[in-house]
């Protein structure tokens, strides 16, 4: 990865364990932790499969979203706040883009719902 310091709100490409953890698959994800305070990074998975009806723990980023031009995604996608991973920074291949503070506030609300935090 480049020398870019990871920050909460970065949209990244990361190698995550797949199936029996003997292989990895490269997927987009959102950094949801403050990586300056931790050795590992907490990420939320991003998928291009947008469910209907949309679960309350998912957040859609599509071409109409104000952050579309800065998020770095190629396809309309959903941030899955119910699919969290802890990864080593070395597994992050590159930063694709980032999200605004307003969008992160919306995502934080979904994270709280997923984690059942009032």
N, C-alpha and C positions, 0 to 999 in steps of 0.2 A: 504494500500500500504506500501511497505518497506520504509526505511528512505532515499532511493535514491532521491536526489534533481533532479527534472525534468529539462531537458535541451533541447534546440532546437536540433532536429535531433533524439530524442528518439522515438522509435516505441513502442506504448503503447496499452494496452487493456483497453477500457473505456466504461462506461455505457452512452449511448446517448438516448435522448428521441425518442420514436417510435410512429408513427401515431398521435394520439391525445394527446401525451405527458403524458398519464396516466400510461404508462409502459416504461421500458427501455430495450434496447437490447445491449448486449456486443459486441463491434466491435473493430478491430484494427484501429489505427489512428497514424498519425505522428504529433509530437509537432513541430509547426512552429513559435512559439513565444519564446521570451526570458523570461522564467517564473520568473526570478529574478526581473524583472521590473514591474510585473503585479500581481494582486490578482488572476485572472483567467488565464486559459491556452487556447491559440488558437491552434486548431488541424485541420488537413486535414484528411478527411475520406480515408480509404483504403478499396478496394474491390477486391475480387478474380475474378470478372467479368471484363475481359480485352476486351475493345471494339475494333472492327476493322471496319474502320480505327481508329487509336488511336487519340482522340481529343488532340489538342495542349496543353491543360491544365492538361493532365494526364502524369504520369511517371511510367514506368513499372519496377518492381523488380521481376526478375525471377532467376532461378538457374544458368544462365550464367552471371548474374550481379556480379561485383566485391564485392559488399556489401552483397551478399546473406547469407554468413555464419555468419554475425554479425547482420543482421536485425531482426532475430527472427521470421520471418513469416514461416508458414508451406506450403503455396501454392503460386505459382506465383500470383502476385497482382499488382494493379495499385493504386498509390497515386493520389487522386482526388483533385487537387489544386483548383477546382471550387466547392468543397464541404467543406466549413469551418464551424467550430463550436467553440463556447466559452464555456468552461466547468470549473467547480470548480475542483481544484486538488483532492478533495475527491472522485470524480467520476472515477478517474483513478485507475484501479484495480492493474495493475502491468506494469513494463517496460519489454518488450519482447526483445529489442535490440536497436541498434542505426544505424545511417547512417554516412558515411564519409563526410568530408568537401567538397570534389569534388562532391559527389552526392547532397548534400544540395545546392550547387551553381546551379546545373541543376534544382532542384526543385524550388529554388528561382526565376529562370527565368520563370517558369510556373506559379508561384504565381503572378508575376508581370503581366503576360499576362492575367490571370484570373481577376485580379483587375484593368486591363487597366492602369498600371503604366509604363511610358516610361523607 
